[in-house]
Amino acid sequence: MANIAFIFTGQGAQYVGMGKQISQEYRSADYIFNQASEALGFDVKAMVFEGDDETLKITENTQPAILTTSIACLQPLLEKGIKPDVVAGLSLGEYSAHVAAGTISFKDAVALVRKRGKYMQEAVPLGVGTMAAILGLDNESVIECCKNASSEGIVEPANFNCPGQVVVAGEVKAVEKVVELTKEKGAKRLMVLPVSAPFHCSMLKPAGEKLAAELENIEINDMKIPVVTNVTGEYIIDKSRVKELLIKQVSSPV
């Protein structure tokens, strides 16, 4: 059999009702939702299964909701003997990957990402920052446009999703300038994203500092399988690097 990789989703994939069916059909998945409620001190199932979109979109709710659903979906696969040889995840999904690799316990991870979401939002007041997706230009062209727009404020590449698709993040006026400049360069599609903060740019460094303090209290276990890290794109198996990379990830491109 070929090697198996599991890749876990990041923020933005959430929707009300996610995970409900699998929770009803598999006790192991339902157990994960109950563990999340116990760790966070509120009914996670009520929020995720029966809540409203606006509540679920709040970053400090979104992050634990997605991680919980991801790990709940993992359980039936493991029960059936479908186990990964390597794991990865986009942004928030890297925490799910570490749970799957045994690096961080689920209850520690779900509490940690709730705080991560809170700190990320606190780092930049609402309305100050934003993000935009640039489609149809190479990485170098987008990076050049960010440099040329820096007179308007902070703006940096935040997500290198695939060739020809880069997301930028920063202060609103600077992001708008990048949109203007990339349009002039021939970008095929431009989208200002409906996000509440400019994720994965230097404006989020205060969030990383707060997260570092939280990580001091988290036990990092030996990794059962490699995790592909967002910051460097490397396979890591050395648990001593985990905290440093998770701190950097908040304000680094992924």
DRENGUMAR-36623 format. One record per residue (C-alpha): residue number from 1; x, y, z. Coordinates in nm, 3 decimals, padded with zeros to 5 digits. Layout:
// DRENGUMAR-36623
(rec NUM,(X,Y,Z)),
...
This chain:
// DRENGUMAR-36623
(rec 1,(00.000,00.000,00.000)),
(rec 2,(00.121,00.350,-00.079)),
(rec 3,(00.202,00.587,00.205)),
(rec 4,(-00.094,00.783,00.340)),
(rec 5,(-00.092,01.155,00.424)),
(rec 6,(-00.371,01.333,00.611)),
(rec 7,(-00.408,01.708,00.552)),
(rec 8,(-00.620,01.912,00.793)),
(rec 9,(-00.818,02.221,00.703)),
(rec 10,(-00.759,02.572,00.826)),
(rec 11,(-00.999,02.851,00.917)),
(rec 12,(-01.270,02.935,00.665)),
(rec 13,(-01.404,02.583,00.606)),
(rec 14,(-01.652,02.603,00.893)),
(rec 15,(-02.029,02.577,00.859)),
(rec 16,(-02.313,02.521,01.105)),
(rec 17,(-02.390,02.149,01.124)),
(rec 18,(-02.040,02.025,01.041)),
(rec 19,(-01.956,01.702,01.220)),
(rec 20,(-02.313,01.639,01.335)),
(rec 21,(-02.372,01.327,01.128)),
(rec 22,(-02.041,01.165,01.214)),
(rec 23,(-02.098,01.247,01.581)),
(rec 24,(-02.434,01.068,01.566)),
(rec 25,(-02.294,00.764,01.385)),
(rec 26,(-01.965,00.707,01.571)),
(rec 27,(-01.925,00.707,01.947)),
(rec 28,(-01.556,00.788,01.912)),
(rec 29,(-01.637,01.105,01.718)),
(rec 30,(-01.907,01.207,01.966)),
(rec 31,(-01.657,01.154,02.247)),
(rec 32,(-01.427,01.413,02.089)),
(rec 33,(-01.705,01.674,02.086)),
(rec 34,(-01.781,01.596,02.451)),
(rec 35,(-01.412,01.629,02.538)),
(rec 36,(-01.405,01.969,02.368)),
(rec 37,(-01.705,02.087,02.571)),
(rec 38,(-01.535,01.971,02.890)),
(rec 39,(-01.208,02.145,02.802)),
(rec 40,(-01.372,02.475,02.701)),
(rec 41,(-01.652,02.492,02.956)),
(rec 42,(-01.942,02.529,02.715)),
(rec 43,(-02.151,02.308,02.486)),
(rec 44,(-01.946,02.285,02.167)),
(rec 45,(-02.202,02.061,01.998)),
(rec 46,(-02.476,02.319,02.050)),
(rec 47,(-02.260,02.590,01.890)),
(rec 48,(-02.137,02.380,01.597)),
(rec 49,(-02.446,02.171,01.523)),
(rec 50,(-02.730,02.410,01.602)),
(rec 51,(-02.579,02.758,01.640)),
(rec 52,(-02.570,03.051,01.401)),
(rec 53,(-02.318,03.148,01.135)),
(rec 54,(-02.216,03.474,01.300)),
(rec 55,(-02.122,03.306,01.627)),
(rec 56,(-01.929,03.035,01.447)),
(rec 57,(-01.741,03.295,01.240)),
(rec 58,(-01.592,03.457,01.552)),
(rec 59,(-01.229,03.351,01.537)),
(rec 60,(-01.203,03.223,01.894)),
(rec 61,(-01.506,02.999,01.822)),
(rec 62,(-01.407,02.900,01.469)),
(rec 63,(-01.068,02.762,01.559)),
(rec 64,(-01.174,02.514,01.831)),
(rec 65,(-01.481,02.420,01.625)),
(rec 66,(-01.274,02.323,01.321)),
(rec 67,(-01.009,02.143,01.524)),
(rec 68,(-01.277,01.945,01.710)),
(rec 69,(-01.457,01.848,01.390)),
(rec 70,(-01.128,01.750,01.225)),
(rec 71,(-01.025,01.522,01.509)),
(rec 72,(-01.378,01.379,01.535)),
(rec 73,(-01.361,01.286,01.165)),
(rec 74,(-01.021,01.126,01.224)),
(rec 75,(-01.150,00.875,01.480)),
(rec 76,(-01.354,00.643,01.250)),
(rec 77,(-01.061,00.626,01.008)),
(rec 78,(-00.826,00.516,01.283)),
(rec 79,(-01.079,00.259,01.402)),
(rec 80,(-01.088,00.111,01.052)),
(rec 81,(-00.710,00.085,01.044)),
(rec 82,(-00.661,00.378,00.808)),
(rec 83,(-00.365,00.553,00.964)),
(rec 84,(-00.144,00.828,00.822)),
(rec 85,(00.229,00.801,00.764)),
(rec 86,(00.264,01.179,00.766)),
(rec 87,(00.032,01.469,00.852)),
(rec 88,(00.004,01.836,00.761)),
(rec 89,(-00.246,02.117,00.801)),
(rec 90,(-00.296,02.470,00.677)),
(rec 91,(-00.246,02.727,00.953)),
(rec 92,(-00.493,02.618,01.224)),
(rec 93,(-00.483,02.273,01.066)),
(rec 94,(-00.125,02.229,01.184)),
(rec 95,(-00.265,02.194,01.537)),
(rec 96,(-00.496,01.915,01.420)),
(rec 97,(-00.194,01.754,01.256)),
(rec 98,(-00.005,01.763,01.585)),
(rec 99,(-00.297,01.599,01.764)),
(rec 100,(-00.301,01.326,01.498)),
(rec 101,(00.075,01.281,01.540)),
(rec 102,(00.041,01.254,01.918)),
(rec 103,(00.248,01.567,01.977)),
(rec 104,(-00.024,01.757,02.166)),
(rec 105,(-00.322,01.609,02.350)),
(rec 106,(-00.661,01.694,02.205)),
(rec 107,(-00.782,01.873,02.519)),
(rec 108,(-00.467,02.086,02.534)),
(rec 109,(-00.494,02.165,02.162)),
(rec 110,(-00.860,02.269,02.166)),
(rec 111,(-00.805,02.502,02.462)),
(rec 112,(-00.491,02.641,02.300)),
(rec 113,(-00.652,02.724,01.965)),
(rec 114,(-00.941,02.902,02.134)),
(rec 115,(-00.685,03.132,02.296)),
(rec 116,(-00.495,03.152,01.967)),
(rec 117,(-00.809,03.280,01.794)),
(rec 118,(-00.870,03.533,02.070)),
(rec 119,(-00.512,03.662,02.060)),
(rec 120,(-00.510,03.688,01.680)),
(rec 121,(-00.821,03.906,01.685)),
(rec 122,(-00.693,04.120,01.972)),
(rec 123,(-00.366,04.190,01.789)),
(rec 124,(-00.537,04.403,01.524)),
(rec 125,(-00.857,04.602,01.594)),
(rec 126,(-01.153,04.533,01.369)),
(rec 127,(-01.141,04.736,01.050)),
(rec 128,(-00.766,04.802,01.061)),
(rec 129,(-00.647,04.500,00.866)),
(rec 130,(-00.768,04.277,00.585)),
(rec 131,(-00.658,04.014,00.333)),
(rec 132,(-00.691,03.973,-00.043)),
(rec 133,(-00.644,03.680,-00.279)),
(rec 134,(-00.444,03.742,-00.597)),
(rec 135,(-00.495,03.489,-00.877)),
(rec 136,(-00.302,03.464,-01.199)),
(rec 137,(00.034,03.618,-01.102)),
(rec 138,(00.357,03.452,-00.996)),
(rec 139,(00.489,03.486,-00.641)),
(rec 140,(00.762,03.732,-00.736)),
(rec 141,(00.518,03.975,-00.899)),
(rec 142,(00.294,03.976,-00.591)),
(rec 143,(00.593,04.026,-00.360)),
(rec 144,(00.707,04.321,-00.576)),
(rec 145,(00.359,04.477,-00.558)),
(rec 146,(00.361,04.442,-00.179)),
(rec 147,(00.693,04.628,-00.164)),
(rec 148,(00.560,04.901,-00.390)),
(rec 149,(00.246,04.939,-00.178)),
(rec 150,(00.433,04.957,00.153)),
(rec 151,(00.416,05.339,00.151)),
(rec 152,(00.044,05.294,00.232)),
(rec 153,(00.115,05.072,00.532)),
(rec 154,(00.204,04.714,00.620)),
(rec 155,(00.122,04.455,00.353)),
(rec 156,(00.287,04.117,00.305)),
(rec 157,(00.233,03.782,00.133)),
(rec 158,(00.046,03.562,00.381)),
(rec 159,(-00.055,03.243,00.197)),
(rec 160,(00.127,03.082,-00.094)),
(rec 161,(-00.163,02.850,-00.172)),
(rec 162,(-00.045,02.717,-00.507)),
(rec 163,(00.130,02.848,-00.819)),
(rec 164,(-00.065,03.152,-00.932)),
(rec 165,(-00.259,03.200,-00.609)),
(rec 166,(-00.119,03.422,-00.334)),
(rec 167,(-00.306,03.583,-00.045)),
(rec 168,(-00.174,03.910,00.096)),
(rec 169,(-00.244,04.055,00.440)),
(rec 170,(-00.192,04.388,00.609)),
(rec 171,(-00.342,04.730,00.670)),
(rec 172,(-00.654,04.805,00.467)),
(rec 173,(-00.515,05.088,00.251)),
(rec 174,(-00.198,04.895,00.172)),
(rec 175,(-00.392,04.582,00.075)),
(rec 176,(-00.618,04.791,-00.148)),
(rec 177,(-00.306,04.935,-00.315)),
(rec 178,(-00.174,04.583,-00.382)),
(rec 179,(-00.507,04.492,-00.541)),
(rec 180,(-00.475,04.798,-00.766)),
(rec 181,(-00.113,04.723,-00.860)),
(rec 182,(-00.169,04.353,-00.928)),
(rec 183,(-00.468,04.435,-01.144)),
(rec 184,(-00.242,04.659,-01.353)),
(rec 185,(00.005,04.370,-01.381)),
(rec 186,(-00.264,04.145,-01.526)),
(rec 187,(-00.398,03.944,-01.232)),
(rec 188,(-00.688,03.731,-01.351)),
(rec 189,(-00.894,03.756,-01.034)),
(rec 190,(-00.877,03.966,-00.718)),
(rec 191,(-01.079,03.909,-00.403)),
(rec 192,(-01.075,04.104,-00.078)),
(rec 193,(-01.153,03.832,00.176)),
(rec 194,(-01.426,03.852,00.443)),
(rec 195,(-01.189,03.807,00.738)),
(rec 196,(-01.174,03.983,01.073)),
(rec 197,(-00.795,04.015,01.092)),
(rec 198,(-00.486,04.014,00.865)),
(rec 199,(-00.364,03.662,00.943)),
(rec 200,(-00.007,03.543,00.888)),
(rec 201,(00.165,03.879,00.865)),
(rec 202,(00.389,04.079,01.098)),
(rec 203,(00.088,04.262,01.246)),
(rec 204,(00.010,03.937,01.430)),
(rec 205,(00.341,03.925,01.623)),
(rec 206,(00.171,04.035,01.949)),
(rec 207,(-00.052,03.728,01.917)),
(rec 208,(00.256,03.510,01.882)),
(rec 209,(00.402,03.656,02.201)),
(rec 210,(00.086,03.574,02.396)),
(rec 211,(00.070,03.230,02.241)),
(rec 212,(00.429,03.167,02.350)),
(rec 213,(00.326,03.218,02.712)),
(rec 214,(00.040,02.969,02.671)),
(rec 215,(00.267,02.712,02.508)),
(rec 216,(00.494,02.718,02.813)),
(rec 217,(00.219,02.526,02.995)),
(rec 218,(00.158,02.272,02.717)),
(rec 219,(00.323,01.929,02.725)),
(rec 220,(00.483,01.838,02.393)),
(rec 221,(00.509,01.463,02.339)),
(rec 222,(00.729,01.258,02.109)),
(rec 223,(00.584,01.256,01.759)),
(rec 224,(00.459,00.921,01.631)),
(rec 225,(00.479,01.035,01.268)),
(rec 226,(00.629,01.337,01.089)),
(rec 227,(00.441,01.666,01.064)),
(rec 228,(00.494,01.906,00.774)),
(rec 229,(00.539,02.250,00.926)),
(rec 230,(00.385,02.561,00.770)),
(rec 231,(00.676,02.793,00.845)),
(rec 232,(00.952,02.601,00.665)),
(rec 233,(00.770,02.333,00.467)),
(rec 234,(00.992,02.070,00.629)),
(rec 235,(00.902,01.732,00.772)),
(rec 236,(00.970,01.753,01.144)),
(rec 237,(00.992,01.469,01.396)),
(rec 238,(01.191,01.654,01.666)),
(rec 239,(00.950,01.770,01.935)),
(rec 240,(01.195,02.037,02.054)),
(rec 241,(01.109,02.250,01.747)),
(rec 242,(00.731,02.239,01.781)),
(rec 243,(00.668,02.535,02.011)),
(rec 244,(00.903,02.768,01.826)),
(rec 245,(00.743,02.687,01.490)),
(rec 246,(00.386,02.727,01.618)),
(rec 247,(00.475,03.069,01.759)),
(rec 248,(00.635,03.181,01.432)),
(rec 249,(00.346,03.044,01.229)),
(rec 250,(00.102,03.308,01.359)),
(rec 251,(00.287,03.593,01.187)),
(rec 252,(00.464,03.406,00.905)),
(rec 253,(00.339,03.321,00.555)),
(rec 254,(00.209,02.968,00.510)),
